[in-house]
Amino acid sequence: MILARIIAVHSYKGGTGKTLLSLNLAATFVKRGKKVCLMDLDFRAPSLSTILKIDKAECWLNDYLNGTCEIDKVLIDLSDRFHDKDKFFVGLANPTTEAIRNMSAKDRKWEMRALGRLLALRNSLLEAKGFDYLVLDTSPGLQYSSINAIVTADLVIVATTCDRSDVDGTKRMLRELYDLFEKKTEVVLNKVLHDFSSKSGRDEVQSRIKDVYQVPLLGIIPCFCDISKAEGNAIFTQERPDHSFAKILDELANKIDNSLV
Amino acid sequence: MYTRKTPWGIRVARQEVLGKKPLSILEKIRENLERLNEKMEVMIELQKHGKKDIQMLPAEAPLDVMTLLSMPDHLRKTAMTVCRLGRATAEEVAQQTKRARAVESAYLNQLVIMGHVKKERKGRKAYFYVDRDTQG
C-alpha cells in the first residue's frame, strides 16, 4: 500500500480553479502538520509567483527541467507564512515572456528528459528530504508539461465545472488520457451554483457526477463570491480559516490523507 | 589421456586435465541459449500482436509521453514501468506489472528493437533503461 504522495491538479479547460485548489490544498496539508512542496508546472501561464508575491527566485522550475540546476536551488521556503518551520516550500515557473516562449518551443527529447527529472523528484524530495506531499499545479488540456505531471503523479485531481464544453472535454480526457496511464483519478466539481442547503440537493449532484465521469468524486465546491472578491491576493484558507471553503478543503485533504492507491 | 569413458560408453573430456574450460563452455552455451530464448519470445510476441504494433524506428527514439500515449496498451504498461524504475531487469518489471517475467522480457526486447529502451548486460543479468543522457 502506497500513500498518494504526488498529486497533480489538472483540468480540461482553463479557469476551472486549478491554482486556487492546488495552493489551498497544499496550505491545508501544512495546517494538518504535513511537509508540503507546491510546484507551478503551468509554464504557459505561471501564476503562483504573482499570488505569493515572489518576483525573483535563485532558480526556477524551468532551470531544473533544463538540467541547469538541482531542485534545492529552486525551492523557496515559505513556512514562515504559516508561522512554522520546514513545512511549506514552493517551486515556481518563470513568469517572463521569454521563458514562456522558450518553454513552448521544446522538442520531444527535451520533454523526455523533463519527464525523467520530474520522476526523480520522488527520490530527491519525498524520500531524501522527507516531504509528505508534492502538489503539482498544471496547464489545462493536453500539454506536454501537464501529461508529464500526470505520469509522475500517484493521484490526479481533475478540477471541472458545470460548463457543457468542460464536461464533454473532461469526459474525453478521462477516457483517452488518464485511463491509458491507469492513473488513480478523482474529480472536484468547482464553482457549483446548485442548491447545497439540502442533503437531497448535494446527493443529486454527486450521483450525476459519478454517472457522467465514472470516477470517484473527491468533492464539490460551491461558487463563492468571497473568493472572487479576494482577487487571488492571498492563500484564502489561511486568511479565512472559518470560511466554508476552508472547511471543504479540509475535508478533501482528509480524504486524500486516508486514500490509498 | 585427455578423455575418459562414462559407464554408458560415451567419451568425454576429463575435467582434471582441461581445468575449468568445460564449465566456461557450458556457461557460454547457457548464455547463448538465453539470448536465443529472448529472440524467440520477441518473435512469438510479434506473431501474437501483429507487426503493426512494432514500427521499426531509428536506433534512438525518445520515450516521451506522447510516444507512450500512442503505444499499444501492453507495451505502454511495460514502458511506463521502466520509466518509473529508471533501470530494471525483466524480473523487476514483472513484479510491478504483475505479469510473467517471460512476457515482460519479450515486451522489453520489443521496446529495445523500437529504439525506446536500451539494454545492458551485466554478467547473466540484462538491465533495461531509458537513455535520457545520450539521446539528443
Interface residues (C-beta under 8 A of the other chain):
Chain A: R108 K109 W110 E111 M112 R113 L115 G116 L119 Y144 I147 N148 V151 L177 L180 F181 E182
Chain B: P62 L63 D64 V65 M66 T67 L68 L69 D73 R76 K77 M80 C83 R84 G86 V130 R132 Q135 G136
